[in-house]
Amino acid sequence: MSWLQGRIDSFGHALRGIASLLAGEPNARIHLLATVLVVTLGLVLDVNRNDWQALLLIVAVVWLAEGMNTALEHLADAAVPEFHPLVRKAKDVAAGTVLVTAMVAVILGLLIFLPYLLS
């Protein structure tokens, strides 16, 4: 396999992972809707470059948390199919991380968008 074919295959694997995330995780679809709303609002309000940077960074962090949470859940389920308290703790911590990043994203969104909406 050539180097280029390996890179093309890597993109295919990544796209399959994104499709799996969106198809299998209801919260990922909520994040997708929120992402579309943030980008749309940013375009409509013509937010400045610094605000775009902050918005895109927090959107990426939320997606990162959701993706890693889902990956951890799949790996844990494959490794330990029966209930185990440590697996439960790991899943709870990962889910809590997604919740915290989503809450911070909402706060950041309000801090950025409210001045535009109020002016």
C-alpha positions as CSV (number, residue, x, y, z in Angstrom):
1,M,0.0,0.0,0.0
2,S,1.3,3.4,-0.9
3,W,1.7,6.2,1.5
4,L,-1.0,8.2,-0.2
5,Q,-3.4,5.2,-0.2
6,G,-2.8,4.9,3.6
7,R,-3.8,8.5,4.1
8,I,-6.9,8.1,2.0
9,D,-7.8,5.0,4.0
10,S,-7.3,6.9,7.3
11,F,-9.8,9.5,6.2
12,G,-12.3,6.8,5.3
13,H,-11.9,5.3,8.8
14,A,-12.3,8.7,10.4
15,L,-15.4,9.4,8.4
16,R,-16.8,6.0,9.3
17,G,-16.2,6.9,13.0
18,I,-18.0,10.2,12.7
19,A,-21.0,8.5,11.0
20,S,-21.0,5.9,13.7
21,L,-20.9,8.5,16.4
22,L,-23.8,10.4,14.8
23,A,-25.9,7.3,14.1
24,G,-25.4,5.7,17.4
25,E,-25.3,8.5,20.0
26,P,-28.3,10.7,20.5
27,N,-26.2,13.3,22.4
28,A,-23.9,13.5,19.4
29,R,-26.9,14.6,17.3
30,I,-27.7,17.2,19.9
31,H,-24.1,18.4,19.7
32,L,-24.5,18.6,15.9
33,L,-27.6,20.7,16.2
34,A,-25.8,23.0,18.7
35,T,-22.8,23.2,16.3
36,V,-25.1,24.2,13.4
37,L,-26.9,26.8,15.6
38,V,-23.6,28.3,16.9
39,V,-22.2,28.6,13.4
40,T,-25.4,30.0,12.0
41,L,-25.7,32.5,14.8
42,G,-22.1,33.5,14.4
43,L,-22.6,34.2,10.7
44,V,-25.8,36.1,11.2
45,L,-24.4,38.2,14.0
46,D,-21.1,38.6,12.1
47,V,-19.0,37.9,15.1
48,N,-15.4,39.0,15.1
49,R,-12.3,36.9,14.5
50,N,-11.5,36.4,18.2
51,D,-15.0,35.3,19.0
52,W,-15.0,32.8,16.1
53,Q,-11.8,31.4,17.5
54,A,-13.3,30.9,20.9
55,L,-16.5,29.5,19.5
56,L,-14.7,27.0,17.2
57,L,-12.4,25.9,19.9
58,I,-15.1,25.2,22.4
59,V,-17.2,23.4,19.7
60,A,-14.1,21.2,19.0
61,V,-13.6,20.5,22.7
62,V,-17.2,19.4,23.1
63,W,-16.9,17.1,20.1
64,L,-13.6,15.8,21.5
65,A,-15.2,15.0,24.8
66,E,-18.2,13.3,23.2
67,G,-16.0,11.2,20.9
68,M,-13.7,10.1,23.6
69,N,-16.6,9.3,25.9
70,T,-18.2,7.1,23.2
71,A,-14.9,5.4,22.3
72,L,-14.3,4.7,26.0
73,E,-17.7,3.2,26.4
74,H,-17.3,0.9,23.4
75,L,-13.9,-0.3,24.5
76,A,-15.1,-0.9,28.1
77,D,-18.2,-2.8,26.9
78,A,-15.9,-5.0,24.6
79,A,-13.3,-5.6,27.3
80,V,-15.7,-6.2,30.2
81,P,-19.2,-7.1,28.9
82,E,-20.6,-7.8,32.4
83,F,-21.1,-5.1,35.0
84,H,-18.0,-4.0,36.9
85,P,-18.0,-1.0,39.3
86,L,-14.7,0.4,38.0
87,V,-16.0,0.3,34.4
88,R,-19.1,2.1,35.6
89,K,-16.9,4.8,37.3
90,A,-14.9,5.2,34.2
91,K,-18.0,5.7,32.1
92,D,-19.5,8.1,34.6
93,V,-16.3,10.2,34.7
94,A,-16.2,10.3,30.9
95,A,-19.9,11.3,30.7
96,G,-19.4,13.9,33.4
97,T,-16.6,15.4,31.3
98,V,-18.9,15.8,28.4
99,L,-21.5,17.4,30.6
100,V,-18.9,19.9,32.0
101,T,-17.6,20.8,28.5
102,A,-21.1,21.3,27.2
103,M,-22.0,23.6,30.2
104,V,-18.9,25.6,29.6
105,A,-19.8,25.8,26.0
106,V,-23.2,27.2,26.8
107,I,-21.7,29.8,29.2
108,L,-19.1,30.8,26.6
109,G,-21.8,31.1,23.9
110,L,-23.8,33.4,26.1
111,L,-20.8,35.5,26.9
112,I,-20.0,35.9,23.2
113,F,-23.5,36.1,21.7
114,L,-25.3,38.3,24.3
115,P,-23.4,41.5,23.6
116,Y,-24.1,41.1,19.9
117,L,-27.8,40.3,20.6
118,L,-28.2,43.3,23.0
119,S,-26.6,45.9,20.7
